Amino acid sequence: MPGLSESAKEKATRYHIAEMQVVAAIAVALIAYFYANSLVVALSSLWGALTAALNEISLIRGLSKIENKQCYQPHSVLRAVYRNSMRRFVLVIVSLSFAMAVLKMPGVAVLLGFVVAQVVPLVARMLMIRR
């Protein structure tokens, strides 16, 4: 990407990883559907995987807001990072709890979809480092 700053390159990389998570979410749902032959299991795993993708998108958005603030006082940056992490934590807990308690989705499928989609950014970063 010629002409882009390091920050812009990192932001583009983050969005690319989020896109890979959405693709992985769809793949997990398809695999769950064909393995369990159940639409409920497929939708449950899709919910969990999309929760992980939403978590990643929330991280990207929060980091972008911190970078755009242009206030590099350590206490204000730390406070912003803490707030962002708490928002993301609550988002994940509420989403997974809603799926399992209110929508009565199978918990194993929801959590399996979530875990698989959470592994995608780790693997993607490791593969990008090797290049």
C-alpha positions, -999 to +999 in steps of 0.1 A: +000+000+000+021+029-012+017+063+004+000+050+036+014+057+070+022+029+094-010+037+113-031+035+082-015+002+072-021-012+106-058-001+105-062-018+071-046-049+085-070-049+114-100-046+091-087-074+069-085-096+099-121-087+109-131-097+074-114-130+078-133-135+110-166-130+093-156-155+066-145-179+093-179-174+110-197-184+078-174-214+074-180-225+110-217-223+105-216-244+073-194-270+088-216-272+119-247-275+097-232-304+076-217-321+106-247-319+129-274-318+102-292-292+123-300-256+115-301-247+152-266-258+157-254-239+126-271-207+137-258-211+172-222-214+160-228-185+136-240-164+166-209-172+186-185-166+157-202-133+148-200-122+185-162-127+182-161-107+150-181-079+166-157-080+195-128-075+170-146-046+152-153-030+185-116-032+193-107-016+160-132+012+165-119+018+201-083+019+191-091+043+162-109+066+186-079+066+209-055+073+180-076+101+167-078+118+200-042+130+197-039+131+235-010+110+245-010+115+282-005+081+298-034+083+322-059+094+295-048+067+271-049+040+298-084+052+308-096+050+272-081+015+267-097+004+300-131+017+290-129+001+256-120-033+271-149-031+296-173-022+267-161-052+247-163-075+278-199-065+285-207-068+248-194-104+246-211-114+279-244-099+270-244-114+235-234-149+245-258-148+275-287-136+253-280-164+228-279-191+255-305-179+280-331-160+259-328-176+225-322-211+240-293-219+216-271-248+225-243-234+246-216-258+232-223-247+197-223-210+206-191-212+225-174-234+199-182-208+172-169-180+195-136-198+202-129-207+166-135-171+155-113-158+183-084-180+171-086-165+136-069-132+145-041-151+163-034-173+134-037-145+109-011-124+129+013-153+131+010-159+093+015-122+086+047-122+107+062-150+087+060-130+055 
